[in-house]
Amino acid sequence: MKKYFILLLIGFLILVSLGEGAAQEETPLGMAVEFTDHAACAYISQDKGWFEEEGLNITTYESYETGMVLAAALARRDIQVAYMCLVPAINVFANAKVPIKIIAGTHKYGYGLVVNPDKVKTIQDLEKPDIRLGCVREGGAVDVLLHKIIDKYNLKEEKIISNIRRMSPSKQILTIQSGQLDAAFLPEQWSTMAEDLGFEMLLMSQEVWPEMQGSVLVVKEELIRDHPEVIEKLVKISQKATDWINQHPQEAAEIVARQLQEAGGSIFPVEIADIAAKTEITPEVLLKSMSRLEYTTDIDPVVVQEAIDYVAQLGYIKSSFKAGDILDLSFIKP
């Protein structure tokens, strides 16, 4: 009888385990990523099949050129997971009231100021009235870095802002190619691509904003509540991919370059798609670009709080809030 009971118990546990696995397998996950090497761990995980290996059911996998466009996509019900820059995540949480949580970091830094060395030799040259500056629209991570640069170097904000031409990173690259920009505030890999076109890196984010949190792994709150096992696997996969990137930089650059090149044609506006397709994202550029990021899933709440406070100071969100309101770091393994 005792042996029979043990067999029944084992059978029951197996059925429960299978049931949990099936439930997890059936949980549809819509994922959004940025079209940059900031989301390298997502691109690597997709390429390696690690999401599928862990039984995650990725039903939607979309790439967006900027974090701000991606942030808008988070309002949709079919997107539950996003690899995105911290600043747009703060904005969509505070302004659009999208119920999200940051469950891990993906990298630090990853932004730069590139210039035409014939026109811009010092940071103060940006104030000259004939200098044509490129930057993403207000509220983007690079735009916030722009304000940090203005603060750090005591630049005259009105002179800088009057020189700004607001456009996406790809359009800035195309405008650089046509000789219509003298300087550009860009995220990686775009800033390194601008160097490949003859521009020089005047400043990197690590020189302006120590410990700057670049991108983060974001999920909808309901996913944490209803499927914590999915969150555990997402963080586990991100940690695995991040470790792999740091251990295999050359192969990682090759994979991310291929993934970005394949995704590029589907995300650019029709009017620039043909030209953008000719802007090749090479492994050589990616290797140099990715070396400028610090890939890590660790995230410091103090640094996140500083970013929240600064974004509020700039007026991009109505008021500051506690970092703990947007963070849930309980799934990160030490």
PAZAPA-4460 file (N, C-alpha, C; in steps of 0.05 Angstrom, whole numbers, plus 32768, in hexadecimal, padded with zeros to 4 digits):
% residues 334
    n_x    n_y    n_z   ca_x   ca_y   ca_z    c_x    c_y    c_z   seq   type   mol
   8011   7FE8   8000   8000   8000   8000   8011   8019   8000     1      M     A
   8027   8019   8011   8039   8030   8013   8046   8035   7FF8     2      K     A
   804F   801F   7FEB   805C   8021   7FD1   8048   802D   7FBC     3      K     A
   802F   8024   7FBD   801B   802D   7FAB   8016   804B   7FAF     4      Y     A
   8015   8053   7FC8   8010   8070   7FCE   8027   8081   7FC3     5      F     A
   8040   8077   7FC7   8057   8086   7FBD   8056   8089   7F9E     6      I     A
   804E   8073   7F91   804C   8074   7F74   8036   8089   7F6B     7      L     A
   8020   8089   7F7A   800B   809C   7F74   8015   80B9   7F77     8      L     A
   8024   80BD   7F8D   802E   80D8   7F93   8042   80E1   7F7D     9      L     A
   8053   80CF   7F75   8066   80D5   7F60   8057   80DC   7F46    10      I     A
   8043   80CC   7F40   8034   80D1   7F28   8026   80EC   7F29    11      G     A
   801B   80F3   7F40   800D   810D   7F44   8021   8124   7F40    12      F     A
   8039   8121   7F4C   804D   8137   7F49   8055   813A   7F2C    13      L     A
   8058   8124   7F1E   805F   8126   7F02   804A   8135   7EF2    14      I     A
   8031   812E   7EF7   801A   813B   7EE9   8019   8159   7EEF    15      L     A
   801E   8160   7F09   801E   817C   7F10   8035   818B   7F02    16      V     A
   804C   817E   7F01   8063   818A   7EF3   805E   818E   7ED6    17      S     A
   8052   817A   7EC9   804B   817C   7EAD   8036   8191   7EA8    18      L     A
   8023   8193   7EBB   800F   81A8   7EB8   801A   81C4   7EBA    19      G     A
   802D   81C7   7ECD   8039   81E2   7ED0   8049   81E9   7EB7    20      E     A
   8057   81D5   7EAC   8067   81D9   7E94   8056   81E1   7E7C    21      G     A
   803F   81D2   7E7A   802C   81D8   7E64   8020   81F4   7E67    22      A     A
   801A   81FB   7E80   800E   8216   7E84   8022   822B   7E7C    23      A     A
   803B   8227   7E83   8050   823A   7E7D   8054   823C   7E5E    24      Q     A
   8053   8224   7E52   8057   8222   7E35   8040   8232   7E27    25      E     A
   8029   8231   7E32   8012   823D   7E26   800F   825B   7E2B    26      E     A
   801F   8266   7E3E   801E   8282   7E44   8029   8292   7E2D    27      T     A
   8018   82A1   7E1E   8023   82AF   7E07   8032   82C8   7E10    28      P     A
   804A   82CC   7E04   805A   82E3   7E0B   8060   82F4   7DF2    29      L     A
   8057   830D   7DF3   805E   8320   7DDE   8077   832F   7DE8    30      G     A
   808C   832E   7DD7   80A6   833B   7DDF   80AD   8351   7DCB    31      M     A
   80B7   8367   7DD7   80C0   837D   7DC6   80DD   8383   7DCE    32      A     A
   80EE   838A   7DBA   810A   8390   7DBF   8111   83A9   7DAF    33      V     A
   8126   83B6   7DB8   8130   83CD   7DA9   8143   83C4   7D93    34      E     A
   8143   83D3   7D7D   8153   83CD   7D66   8170   83D8   7D6A    35      F     A
   817C   83CE   7D80   8198   83D6   7D86   81A5   83BF   7D95    36      T     A
   81C0   83C1   7D97   81CE   83AD   7DA6   81C9   83AF   7DC4    37      D     A
   81B9   83C3   7DCD   81B1   83C4   7DE9   81A2   83AB   7DF0    38      H     A
   8193   83A0   7DDD   8182   8388   7DE2   8191   836F   7DD9    39      A     A
   81AB   8370   7DDB   81BB   8359   7DD1   81B3   833F   7DDE    40      A     A
   81AD   833F   7DF8   81A7   8326   7E05   818D   831A   7DFA    41      C     A
   817A   832B   7DF1   8162   8320   7DE5   8167   8314   7DC9    42      A     A
   8178   8322   7DBA   817F   8318   7D9F   818E   82FE   7DA1    43      Y     A
   81A1   82FD   7DB4   81B0   82E4   7DB7   819E   82CD   7DC0    44      I     A
   818C   82D3   7DD3   817A   82BE   7DDD   8168   82B4   7DC8    45      S     A
   815E   82C6   7DB7   814D   82BD   7DA1   815D   82AC   7D8D    46      Q     A
   8175   82B5   7D86   8185   82A7   7D73   818D   828B   7D7D    47      D     A
   8193   8289   7D97   819B   826F   7DA3   8183   825D   7DA9    48      K     A
   816B   8268   7DA7   8154   8257   7DAE   814F   8253   7DCB    49      G     A
   815A   8265   7DDC   8159   8261   7DF9   813D   8267   7E04    50      W     A
   812E   8278   7DF7   8112   827C   7E01   8102   8263   7DFE    51      F     A
   8105   8256   7DE7   80F6   823D   7DE2   8100   8227   7DF4    52      E     A
   811A   8226   7DF8   8126   8211   7E0A   8119   8212   7E26    53      E     A
   8113   822A   7E2F   8108   822D   7E4A   80E9   822A   7E49    54      E     A
   80DE   8224   7E32   80C1   8220   7E30   80B1   8239   7E2E    55      G     A
   80BE   8250   7E28   80AF   8269   7E26   80A2   826B   7E0A    56      L     A
   8089   8273   7E0A   8079   8275   7DF2   8079   8291   7DE7    57      N     A
   808D   8299   7DD7   808F   82B4   7DCC   807E   82B5   7DB3    58      I     A
   8067   82C2   7DB6   8054   82C3   7D9F   8058   82DC   7D8E    59      T     A
   8064   82F1   7D9A   806A   830A   7D8C   8086   8312   7D92    60      T     A
   8096   8319   7D7E   80B1   8322   7D82   80B5   8339   7D6F    61      Y     A
   80B5   8352   7D7A   80B5   836A   7D69   80CD   837B   7D70    62      E     A
   80D9   8387   7D5C   80F0   8399   7D60   80E8   83B6   7D59    63      S     A
   80F1   83C8   7D6A   80EA   83E4   7D67   8103   83F5   7D67    64      Y     A
   8103   840A   7D55   811B   8419   7D52   8123   8429   7D6A    65      E     A
   810F   8434   7D79   8115   8444   7D90   8106   8439   7DA9    66      T     A
   8110   8440   7DC0   8103   8438   7DD9   80E8   8445   7DDD    67      G     A
   80E5   845D   7DD1   80CC   846C   7DD4   80B6   845E   7DC4    68      M     A
   80BC   8455   7DAC   80A8   8447   7D9C   80A1   842C   7DAA    69      V     A
   80B6   841F   7DB4   80B2   8406   7DC3   80A0   840A   7DDB    70      L     A
   80A5   8420   7DE9   8095   8426   7E01   8077   8429   7DFB    71      A     A
   8072   8435   7DE3   8056   8437   7DDB   8049   841B   7DD6    72      A     A
   805A   8409   7DCC   8050   83EE   7DC6   8049   83DF   7DE0    73      A     A
   8056   83E7   7DF6   8051   83D9   7E10   8034   83DD   7E19    74      L     A
   8027   83F1   7E0F   800B   83F6   7E17   7FF9   83E1   7E0B    75      A     A
   8002   83D3   7DF6   7FF2   83BE   7DEA   7FF1   83A5   7DFC    76      R     A
   7FDB   8397   7DFA   7FD7   837F   7E0B   7FE9   8368   7E03    77      R     A
   7FF1   8367   7DE9   8000   8350   7DE0   801E   8352   7DE4    78      D     A
   8027   8368   7DF1   8044   836B   7DF8   8046   8369   7E16    79      I     A
   8053   8354   7E20   8057   8351   7E3D   8074   8354   7E46    80      Q     A
   8086   8352   7E33   80A3   8352   7E3A   80B1   8366   7E28    81      V     A
   80C4   8375   7E33   80D3   8388   7E22   80EF   838B   7E2C    82      A     A
   8102   838C   7E19   811E   8393   7E1E   8120   83B0   7E14    83      Y     A
   8123   83C4   7E26   8121   83DF   7E1E   8132   83F1   7E30    84      M     A
   8137   840A   7E26   8147   841D   7E36   8137   8425   7E4F    85      C     A
   8146   842B   7E64   8139   8432   7E7E   8128   844B   7E7C    86      L     A
   8131   8460   7E6E   8122   8479   7E6E   8106   8476   7E62    87      V     A
   8103   846A   7E4A   80E8   8465   7E40   80D7   8454   7E52    88      P     A
   80E4   8441   7E60   80D4   8431   7E73   80C9   8442   7E8A    89      A     A
   80D9   8455   7E94   80D0   8467   7EA8   80B9   8478   7E9D    90      I     A
   80BC   8482   7E85   80A7   8493   7E79   808D   8485   7E76    91      N     A
   808E   846C   7E6B   8074   845E   7E66   8067   8455   7E80    92      V     A
   8077   8451   7E95   806C   844A   7EAF   805F   8462   7EBC    93      F     A
   806D   8479   7EBB   8063   8491   7EC9   804D   84A0   7EB9    94      A     A
   8050   84A1   7E9F   803E   84B2   7E8F   8026   84A2   7E84    95      N     A
   802C   848A   7E79   8017   847A   7E6D   800A   8467   7E81    96      A     A
   8016   8466   7E99   800B   8454   7EAE   800A   8437   7EA6    97      K     A
   801D   842F   7E94   801E   8412   7E8D   802A   8403   7EA5    98      V     A
   801C   83EF   7EAF   8025   83E0   7EC7   803C   83CD   7EC0    99      P     A
   8054   83D7   7EC2   806C   83C7   7EBC   807F   83C6   7ED4   100      I     A
   8090   83B2   7ED3   80A5   83AF   7EE7   80BF   83AA   7ED9   101      K     A
   80D5   83B6   7EE2   80EF   83AF   7ED9   80F9   8398   7EE9   102      I     A
   8100   8382   7EDC   8108   836A   7EEB   8126   8364   7EE9   103      I     A
   8134   8373   7ED8   8151   8370   7ED5   815C   8386   7EC4   104      A     A
   8176   838A   7EC6   8184   839C   7EB4   818D   838B   7E9C   105      G     A
   8196   8399   7E87   81A3   838B   7E70   81BE   8396   7E6B   106      T     A
   81C2   83B0   7E6F   81DC   83BC   7E6B   81DD   83D8   7E78   107      H     A
   81F5   83E2   7E7C   81FA   83FD   7E84   8206   840C   7E6C   108      K     A
   8202   8427   7E6C   820D   8438   7E57   8200   8432   7E3C   109      Y     A
   820F   8439   7E26   8204   8432   7E0C   81FA   8449   7DFB   110      G     A
   8204   8462   7E01   81FC   847A   7DF2   8214   848B   7DEE   111      Y     A
   8214   849C   7DD8   822B   84AC   7DD3   8224   84C5   7DC3   112      G     A
   8237   84D8   7DC3   8236   84F0   7DB3   824C   84ED   7D9E   113      L     A
   8244   84EC   7D85   8257   84EA   7D6F   8256   8504   7D5F   114      V     A
   826E   850C   7D54   826F   8526   7D47   8280   8524   7D2E   115      V     A
   827B   8537   7D1C   828D   853C   7D05   82A5   854B   7D10   116      N     A
   82BD   853E   7D10   82D4   854B   7D1D   82DD   8564   7D0F   117      P     A
   82D4   8569   7CF6   82DB   8582   7CE9   82CA   8599   7CF2   118      D     A
   82B3   8593   7CFE   82A0   85A8   7D06   829F   85AB   7D25   119      K     A
   82A2   8595   7D33   829F   8595   7D50   82B9   8589   7D5D   120      V     A
   82C8   859A   7D6A   82E1   8591   7D77   82DF   8590   7D95   121      K     A
   82CD   85A1   7DA1   82C9   85A1   7DBE   82AB   85A0   7DC3   122      T     A
   82A4   8599   7DDC   8288   8597   7DE3   827A   85B3   7DE1   123      I     A
   8289   85C8   7DE5   827E   85E3   7DE3   8277   85EA   7DC7   124      Q     A
   8283   85DD   7DB3   827C   85E3   7D97   825F   85DC   7D91   125      D     A
   8252   85CC   7DA1   8236   85C5   7D9D   8224   85DE   7D9F   126      L     A
   822D   85F3   7DAC   821D   860B   7DB0   821E   861D   7D97   127      E     A
   8230   8618   7D85   8231   8629   7D6D   8218   8627   7D5D   128      K     A
   820E   863E   7D53   81F4   863E   7D45   81F3   862E   7D2B   129      P     A
   820A   8629   7D1F   8209   861A   7D05   820E   85FC   7D09   130      D     A
   820F   85F3   7D22   8213   85D6   7D26   81F8   85C8   7D26   131      I     A
   81F7   85B4   7D15   81DE   85A5   7D12   81DF   858B   7D22   132      R     A
   81CE   8589   7D36   81CE   8573   7D49   81B7   8560   7D44   133      L     A
   81BC   8546   7D47   81A7   8532   7D45   81A2   8525   7D60   134      G     A
   8189   8520   7D66   8181   8513   7D7F   8165   8507   7D7B   135      C     A
   8160   84F2   7D8A   8145   84E7   7D8B   8132   84FB   7D98   136      V     A
   8118   84F6   7D97   8105   8509   7DA2   8107   850A   7DC0   137      R     A
   80FA   851F   7DCB   80FB   8524   7DE8   80F1   850C   7DF7   138      E     A
   80FF   8506   7E0D   80F7   84F0   7E1E   8105   84D6   7E19   139      G     A
   8115   84D5   7E03   8124   84BC   7DFE   813D   84BB   7E0F   140      G     A
   8149   84A4   7E11   8160   84A1   7E22   8177   84B3   7E19   141      A     A
   817C   84B5   7DFF   8192   84C6   7DF5   818C   84E3   7DF9   142      V     A
   8173   84EB   7DF8   816B   8506   7DFD   8170   850E   7E1A   143      D     A
   816B   84FB   7E2C   8171   8500   7E49   818F   8502   7E4D   144      V     A
   819F   84F2   7E3E   81BC   84F4   7E3F   81C5   8510   7E35   145      L     A
   81B8   8519   7E20   81BE   8534   7E16   81BC   8549   7E2C   146      L     A
   81A7   8547   7E3C   81A3   855A   7E52   81B8   8557   7E67   147      H     A
   81C1   853E   7E6C   81D6   8539   7E7F   81F0   8547   7E75   148      K     A
   81F5   8545   7E5B   820D   8552   7E50   820B   8570   7E53   149      I     A
   81F3   857C   7E4E   81EF   8598   7E51   81F5   85A0   7E6E   150      I     A
   81EC   8591   7E81   81F0   8596   7E9E   820E   8594   7EA5   151      D     A
   821A   857E   7E9C   8236   8578   7EA4   824A   858D   7E9A   152      K     A
   8245   8596   7E81   8258   85A8   7E75   824F   85C5   7E74   153      Y     A
   8239   85CB   7E83   822F   85E6   7E86   822A   85F3   7E6B   154      N     A
   821E   85E4   7E59   8217   85EF   7E3F   81FD   85FF   7E40   155      L     A
   81FA   8611   7E2E   81E1   8621   7E2D   81CB   8611   7E1F   156      K     A
   81B8   8609   7E2F   81A3   85F6   7E25   8195   8601   7E0D   157      E     A
   818E   861B   7E0D   817E   8626   7DF7   818E   8625   7DDD   158      E     A
   81A8   8628   7DDE   81B8   8627   7DC6   81B9   860A   7DBB   159      K     A
   81BC   85F7   7DCD   81BE   85DB   7DC5   81A3   85D2   7DB9   160      I     A
   818D   85D7   7DC8   8173   85CE   7DBF   816B   85DA   7DA4   161      I     A
   8173   85F3   7D9F   816C   8600   7D86   817A   85F4   7D6E   162      S     A
   8190   85E5   7D74   819F   85D8   7D5E   8196   85BB   7D59   163      N     A
   8184   85B1   7D6A   817D   8595   7D69   8169   858F   7D52   164      I     A
   816E   857A   7D44   815B   856F   7D30   8152   8554   7D3B   165      R     A
   8139   8552   7D41   812E   8539   7D4D   8129   8524   7D38   166      R     A
   8135   850D   7D3A   8131   84F8   7D27   813A   84DD   7D34   167      M     A
   8131   84C7   7D28   8139   84AD   7D32   8156   84A7   7D2D   168      S     A
   8162   8494   7D3A   817E   848D   7D36   8185   8486   7D19   169      P     A
   8174   8477   7D0B   817A   846F   7CEF   8179   8488   7CDD   170      S     A
   8167   849A   7CE2   8166   84B3   7CD2   817E   84C4   7CD8   171      K     A
   8188   84C4   7CF1   81A1   84D3   7CF7   81B8   84C8   7CE7   172      Q     A
   81BA   84AD   7CE5   81D0   84A1   7CD6   81CE   84A9   7CB9   173      I     A
   81B6   84A8   7CAE   81B2   84AF   7C92   81B8   84CC   7C8D   174      L     A
   81B2   84DD   7CA1   81B7   84FA   7C9E   81D5   8500   7CA1   175      T     A
   81E2   84F0   7CB1   8200   84F2   7CB3   820C   84EA   7C98   176      I     A
   8202   84D5   7C8C   820C   84CC   7C72   820A   84E2   7C5D   177      Q     A
   81F4   84F1   7C5E   81F0   8506   7C4A   81FC   8521   7C52   178      S     A
   820C   8521   7C68   821A   8539   7C70   8209   854F   7C7C   179      G     A
   81F2   8548   7C88   81DF   855C   7C92   81DF   855E   7CB0   180      Q     A
   81F0   854F   7CBE   81F3   8551   7CDB   8210   8555   7CE2   181      L     A
   8215   8564   7CF7   8230   8569   7D01   8235   855A   7D1B   182      D     A
   8220   8552   7D29   8223   8543   7D42   8209   8533   7D47   183      A     A
   820B   851D   7D55   81F3   850D   7D5A   81F5   8500   7D75   184      A     A
   81DF   8500   7D84   81DC   84F2   7D9D   81CE   84D8   7D97   185      F     A
   81DC   84C1   7D9A   81D2   84A8   7D90   81D6   8492   7DA4   186      L     A
   81C4   847E   7DA4   81C9   8465   7DB3   81DC   8453   7DA3   187      P     A
   81E9   8441   7DB0   81F7   842C   7DA2   81E3   841A   7D95   188      E     A
   81E8   840D   7D7F   81FF   840C   7D6E   8202   8423   7D5B   189      Q     A
   81EE   8435   7D5B   81ED   844B   7D48   8205   845E   7D4B   190      W     A
   820D   8464   7D63   8224   8476   7D67   823E   846B   7D5B   191      S     A
   8242   8451   7D5F   825A   8444   7D53   8257   8443   7D34   192      T     A
   823F   8440   7D2A   823B   8440   7D0D   8242   845C   7D02   193      M     A
   823C   8471   7D11   8242   848C   7D09   8261   8490   7D07   194      A     A
   826F   8484   7D1A   828C   8484   7D19   8296   8477   7CFF   195      E     A
   8289   8462   7CF7   8291   8454   7CDF   828D   8466   7CC6   196      D     A
   827D   847B   7CC9   8278   848D   7CB3   828A   84A6   7CB5   197      L     A
   829C   84A6   7CC8   82AF   84BC   7CCA   82AC   84CF   7CE1   198      G     A
   8296   84CB   7CF1   8293   84DB   7D09   82A5   84D0   7D1F   199      F     A
   82A9   84E0   7D33   82B9   84D8   7D4A   82A8   84D9   7D64   200      E     A
   82AE   84C6   7D76   82A0   84C5   7D90   82AB   84DB   7DA2   201      M     A
   829B   84EF   7DA7   82A5   8505   7DB9   82A0   84FE   7DD6   202      L     A
   8289   84F2   7DDC   8282   84EA   7DF7   8273   84D0   7DF8   203      L     A
   8279   84BF   7E0B   8268   84A7   7E10   8259   84AB   7E2A   204      M     A
   8243   849D   7E2D   8232   84A1   7E45   8240   849C   7E5F   205      S     A
   8254   848A   7E5F   8262   8484   7E78   8273   849C   7E81   206      Q     A
   827A   84AE   7E6F   8289   84C6   7E76   8277   84DB   7E82   207      E     A
   825D   84D9   7E7E   824A   84EE   7E86   8239   84E5   7E9D   208      V     A
   8232   84CB   7E9D   821E   84C1   7EB0   8229   84A7   7EBC   209      W     A
   823A   84A8   7ED1   8245   8490   7EDD   822F   847C   7EE6   210      P     A
   8234   8463   7EDF   8222   844D   7EE6   8206   844F   7ED8   211      E     A
   8205   845F   7EC3   81EB   8462   7EB5   81DF   8447   7EAD   212      M     A
   81C6   8443   7EB6   81B8   842B   7EAE   81AE   842F   7E92   213      Q     A
   81B6   841D   7E80   81AE   841F   7E64   8192   8413   7E60   214      G     A
   8191   83F9   7E5C   8177   83EC   7E56   8170   83D8   7E6C   215      S     A
   8157   83D0   7E6B   814C   83BF   7E80   8139   83AA   7E74   216      V     A
   8134   8395   7E83   8120   8381   7E7C   8106   8388   7E8B   217      L     A
   80F1   838D   7E7B   80D8   8396   7E86   80C2   8381   7E81   218      V     A
   80B0   837E   7E94   8098   836C   7E90   8080   837A   7E9B   219      V     A
   8069   8372   7E91   8050   837B   7E9C   804C   836F   7EB8   220      K     A
   8041   837E   7ECA   803C   8375   7EE6   802C   835C   7EE7   221      E     A
   8018   8359   7ED6   8007   8342   7ED6   8016   8328   7ED1   222      E     A
   802C   832A   7EC2   803C   8312   7EBC   804A   8309   7ED5   223      L     A
   8053   831C   7EE6   8060   8314   7EFF   804B   8308   7F12   224      I     A
   8033   8313   7F12   801E   830A   7F24   8014   82EE   7F1B   225      R     A
   8010   82EA   7F01   8003   82D1   7EF8   8017   82BB   7EF0   226      D     A
   802F   82C3   7EE8   8042   82AF   7EDF   805F   82B6   7EE8   227      H     A
   8064   82B5   7F02   807E   82BB   7F0C   8094   82A8   7F01   228      P     A
   808C   8290   7EFA   809F   827C   7EEF   80AA   8286   7ED4   229      E     A
   8099   8295   7EC5   80A2   82A0   7EAC   80B7   82B6   7EB1   230      V     A
   80B2   82C6   7EC5   80C5   82DB   7ECC   80E0   82CF   7ED3   231      I     A
   80DF   82BA   7EE3   80F8   82AD   7EEB   8108   82A4   7ED3   232      E     A
   80FA   8299   7EBF   8108   828F   7EA7   8112   82A6   7E96   233      K     A
   8103   82BC   7E94   810C   82D3   7E85   8126   82DE   7E90   234      L     A
   8127   82E1   7EAA   813F   82EC   7EB7   8156   82D8   7EB4   235      V     A
   8150   82BE   7EB7   8165   82A9   7EB4   8171   82AA   7E98   236      K     A
   8160   82AD   7E83   8169   82AD   7E68   817A   82C7   7E63   237      I     A
   8171   82DD   7E6E   817F   82F6   7E6A   819B   82F5   7E77   238      S     A
   819C   82E9   7E8F   81B5   82E6   7E9C   81C8   82D4   7E8C   239      Q     A
   81BD   82BE   7E82   81CC   82AB   7E72   81D7   82B8   7E59   240      K     A
   81C6   82C8   7E4B   81CF   82D5   7E32   81E3   82EB   7E38   241      A     A
   81E0   82F9   7E4E   81F2   830E   7E55   820E   8303   7E5B   242      T     A
   820F   82ED   7E6A   8228   82DF   7E6F   8235   82D6   7E55   243      D     A
   8225   82CB   7E43   822F   82C1   7E2A   823B   82D8   7E19   244      W     A
   822D   82EF   7E19   8237   8306   7E0A   8253   830E   7E14   245      I     A
   8256   830F   7E2E   826F   8318   7E3A   8285   8303   7E35   246      N     A
   827E   82EA   7E32   8292   82D5   7E2E   8299   82D1   7E10   247      Q     A
   8286   82D9   7DFE   828A   82D4   7DE2   8284   82EE   7DD2   248      H     A
   8293   8303   7DD6   828C   831D   7DCA   828C   831C   7DAB   249      P     A
   829F   830E   7D9F   82A0   830E   7D81   8287   8300   7D76   250      Q     A
   8281   82E8   7D80   826A   82D9   7D76   8250   82E8   7D7C   251      E     A
   824F   82F5   7D94   8237   8304   7D9B   8233   831B   7D87   252      A     A
   8248   8328   7D80   8246   833E   7D6C   823C   8334   7D51   253      A     A
   8245   831D   7D49   823D   8312   7D30   821F   830B   7D30   254      E     A
   8216   82FF   7D46   81FA   82F8   7D48   81E8   8311   7D49   255      I     A
   81EF   8324   7D59   81DF   833C   7D5C   81DE   834C   7D41   256      V     A
   81F5   834D   7D34   81F6   835B   7D1A   81E3   834E   7D06   257      A     A
   81E3   8333   7D05   81D2   8325   7CF3   81B4   8329   7CFA   258      R     A
   81AE   8328   7D14   8193   832B   7D1D   8189   8348   7D16   259      Q     A
   8199   835C   7D1B   8191   8377   7D16   818E   837C   7CF8   260      L     A
   81A0   8370   7CE8   819D   8373   7CCB   8184   8367   7CC1   261      Q     A
   817D   8350   7CCC   8164   8342   7CC3   814B   8352   7CCC   262      E     A
   814C   835D   7CE4   8135   836C   7CEF   8132   8387   7CE2   263      A     A
   8147   8393   7CD8   8147   83AF   7CD0   8132   83B5   7CBB   264      G     A
   8130   83A4   7CA7   811D   83AA   7C91   8100   83AD   7C99   265      G     A
   80F9   83A1   7CB0   80DD   83A1   7CB8   80D6   83B8   7CCB   266      S     A
   80E9   83C7   7CD5   80E3   83DC   7CE8   80E6   83F8   7CDE   267      I     A
   80F5   83FC   7CC8   80F9   8417   7CBF   80E1   8421   7CB0   268      F     A
   80DB   843B   7CB2   80C5   8447   7CA2   80CA   8442   7C84   269      P     A
   80B4   8440   7C75   80B6   843A   7C59   80C8   844D   7C4A   270      V     A
   80C7   8467   7C52   80D6   847B   7C43   80F4   8479   7C45   271      E     A
   80FE   846B   7C5A   811B   8468   7C5D   8124   844B   7C5D   272      I     A
   8111   8439   7C59   8118   841C   7C5C   812D   8414   7C48   273      A     A
   812B   841D   7C2F   813E   8415   7C1A   815A   841F   7C21   274      D     A
   815C   8438   7C2A   8176   8443   7C30   8181   8436   7C4A   275      I     A
   8170   8433   7C5E   8179   8427   7C77   8183   840B   7C73   276      A     A
   8177   83FC   7C60   817F   83E1   7C5B   819C   83E0   7C51   277      A     A
   81A5   83F6   7C45   81C0   83F7   7C3B   81D4   83FF   7C51   278      K     A
   81CA   8407   7C68   81DC   840E   7C7F   81E2   83F4   7C8E   279      T     A
   81F7   83E7   7C86   81FD   83CC   7C90   8207   83CE   7CAD   280      E     A
   81FC   83BD   7CBE   8204   83BB   7CDA   8217   83A3   7CDB   281      I     A
   8231   83A8   7CDB   8245   8393   7CD9   824D   8388   7CF4   282      T     A
   8257   836F   7CF5   8261   8364   7D0E   8278   8375   7D1A   283      P     A
   8288   8381   7D08   829E   8391   7D12   8294   83AA   7D21   284      E     A
   8280   83B7   7D16   8274   83CE   7D23   8267   83C5   7D3D   285      V     A
   8259   83AF   7D3D   824B   83A5   7D55   825F   839E   7D6B   286      L     A
   8275   8391   7D63   8289   838A   7D77   8294   83A2   7D86   287      L     A
   829A   83B7   7D77   82A3   83D0   7D83   828D   83DD   7D93   288      K     A
   8275   83DE   7D89   825F   83EA   7D97   8259   83DB   7DB1   289      S     A
   8257   83C1   7DB0   8250   83B1   7DC7   8265   83B3   7DDD   290      M     A
   827E   83B8   7DD5   8294   83BB   7DE9   8290   83D5   7DFA   291      S     A
   827F   83E7   7DF0   827A   8400   7DFE   8263   83FE   7E12   292      R     A
   8256   83E7   7E13   8241   83E2   7E26   824B   83D0   7E3C   293      L     A
   8240   83D2   7E53   8246   83BF   7E69   822E   83AD   7E6C   294      E     A
   822F   8395   7E60   8218   8383   7E61   8217   8376   7E7C   295      Y     A
   8201   837B   7E8A   81FD   836F   7EA5   81DF   8370   7EAB   296      T     A
   81D5   835C   7EB9   81B9   835C   7EC2   81B6   836A   7EDD   297      T     A
   81CC   8370   7EEA   81CB   837F   7F03   81C0   839B   7EFF   298      D     A
   81B1   83A4   7F12   81A6   83BF   7F0F   81A5   83CB   7F2B   299      I     A
   81AE   83E4   7F2D   81AF   83F2   7F47   8197   8404   7F4B   300      D     A
   8186   83FF   7F5F   816F   8410   7F63   8176   842D   7F67   301      P     A
   818D   8432   7F73   8195   844E   7F77   8199   845C   7F5C   302      V     A
   81A5   844F   7F49   81A9   845A   7F2E   818E   845E   7F20   303      V     A
   817C   844B   7F23   8162   844E   7F18   8153   8466   7F24   304      V     A
   8156   8469   7F3E   8149   8480   7F4B   8154   849A   7F41   305      Q     A
   816E   849B   7F3C   817A   84B4   7F31   816F   84BA   7F16   306      E     A
   816B   84A5   7F06   8160   84A9   7EEB   8143   84B3   7EED   307      A     A
   8133   84A7   7EFE   8118   84B0   7F02   8117   84CE   7F0A   308      I     A
   8127   84D5   7F1E   8127   84F0   7F28   8130   8504   7F12   309      D     A
   8143   84FC   7F01   814D   850E   7EEC   8138   8511   7ED6   310      Y     A
   812B   84FC   7ECF   8116   84FD   7EBA   80FF   850F   7EC4   311      V     A
   80F9   850E   7EDE   80E5   851F   7EEA   80EE   853C   7EEA   312      A     A
   8107   8540   7EF0   8113   855B   7EF0   8111   8568   7ED5   313      Q     A
   8114   8558   7EC0   8112   8562   7EA4   80F5   8567   7E9C   314      L     A
   80E2   855D   7EAC   80C6   8561   7EA5   80BB   854C   7E93   315      G     A
   80C9   8536   7E8E   80BF   8521   7E7C   80AB   850F   7E8A   316      Y     A
   80AB   850F   7EA5   8096   8502   7EB4   808C   8517   7EC8   317      I     A
   8073   8515   7ED1   8067   852A   7EE2   8075   852D   7EFD   318      K     A
   807D   8516   7F08   808A   8517   7F22   809A   84FE   7F26   319      S     A
   80AE   84FF   7F38   80BE   84E8   7F3D   80AE   84D3   7F4C   320      S     A
   80B9   84BB   7F4D   80AC   84A5   7F5D   80C2   8493   7F67   321      F     A
   80BC   8482   7F79   80D0   8470   7F84   80D7   845A   7F71   322      K     A
   80F1   8455   7F6F   80FB   8440   7F5D   80EE   8425   7F63   323      A     A
   80E8   8420   7F7C   80DC   8407   7F84   80C0   8403   7F77   324      G     A
   80B4   8418   7F6D   809A   8416   7F60   809C   8408   7F45   325      D     A
   80B3   840A   7F38   80B6   83FF   7F1E   80C9   83E7   7F1D   326      I     A
   80D7   83E2   7F33   80EA   83CC   7F35   80DF   83B4   7F43   327      L     A
   80E6   839C   7F38   80E2   8383   7F46   80FB   8372   7F3F   328      D     A
   810F   8374   7F51   8128   8366   7F4B   812B   834C   7F5A   329      L     A
   8115   8341   7F63   8115   8329   7F74   811C   8310   7F64   330      S     A
   811B   8312   7F49   811F   82FA   7F38   813D   82F8   7F30   331      F     A
   814D   830D   7F35   8169   830C   7F2D   8178   82FA   7F41   332      I     A
   8187   82E6   7F37   8196   82D5   7F48   81B2   82E1   7F4D   333      K     A
   81BB   82E0   7F66   81D6   82EC   7F6C   81EC   82DD   7F5E   334      P     A
***
